[in-house]
Structure formats: structure tokens, C-alpha cells
Amino acid sequence: METNMSQEKAIVITIILVGLAVTGVWVYSDRTARQEFKPVTEAVENIPIETFSMNGTVLKVENDQFTFKTGTVQKTAEGNKWVEQEKVVHVTANTILASSDPSAKLSITDLIVGMTVTVLTKSNPFKISEITADKVLIQ
């Protein structure tokens, strides 16, 4: 008789645990289904970001600036899409240009059209088209 009670108790506990697991999955999936996808341009607006980074390809090099092609996800009439942009990057005396060779002393004249670069800046590049680089990583 005691064995039957133990089995019944185990069955009840199993049913309760399965019910809790199913409820947890249902609540979690319902909550995540209601979350709307936000493009990066909107998502970063309310986040206190200290440094922004953007990757792209150098299009033009001038004395104290260069232009590169990059892009972001933006809301369009057709939905969320990757939108390419051209950004003008100002290079100052405080801008650090770096590559995989830590001993290399680089300047803006080392940039070549077609190179891939990562630009680090305190300016929000999602709101403005011209930014001042704190660091440019040449790949």
C-alpha cells in the first residue's frame, strides 16, 4: 500500500512540474513574441554609449579627412533594411591610426581607396554624416 502512495505522489509531483514548465515556456514565448525589432539607429538613441564603431570601405582620402562607405539597418517603406551610407571622417592630431602591426607609425596618407577600416568615435554616427575619429583601425 505504501508503494502505491509513493507512486501516486511521484505522479502528482511530475504533473505539477510539467505544468510549471509548460506555463514558463508559454509566458516566455508570449513575452518575446510581443517585442518589436528595432533597427540599430533607434536602439542606440537611449543607451549611454561612450564610443561608437562603424566598419566600412575607404572611398576617398583627403588632407585631414576621408570618406568611407558603411551602412545601418533602418526602417524603410519596405520594412527594416540595410541602407548603405557614406560618412566623412575627420582626422585630427589626436586621432590614433592603428593596424595589426603595433610598431607601425601610420598617418592618413597610409589610407588607400578600397581598404577596410573601423572608425571609433564619441560622436553618434547614426545621427550625423560627418564624424571626428578618435581611432581608425586599418585592416
Buried (B, 14 or more C-beta within 10 A) or exposed (E): EEEEEEEEEEEEEEEEEEEEEEEEEEEEEEEEEEEEEEBEBBEBEEEEEEEBEBEBEBBEBEEEBBBBEBBBBBBEEEEEEEBEBEBBBBBEEEBEBBBEEEEEEBEBEBBEEEBEBBBBBEBEBBEEEEBBBBBBBBE
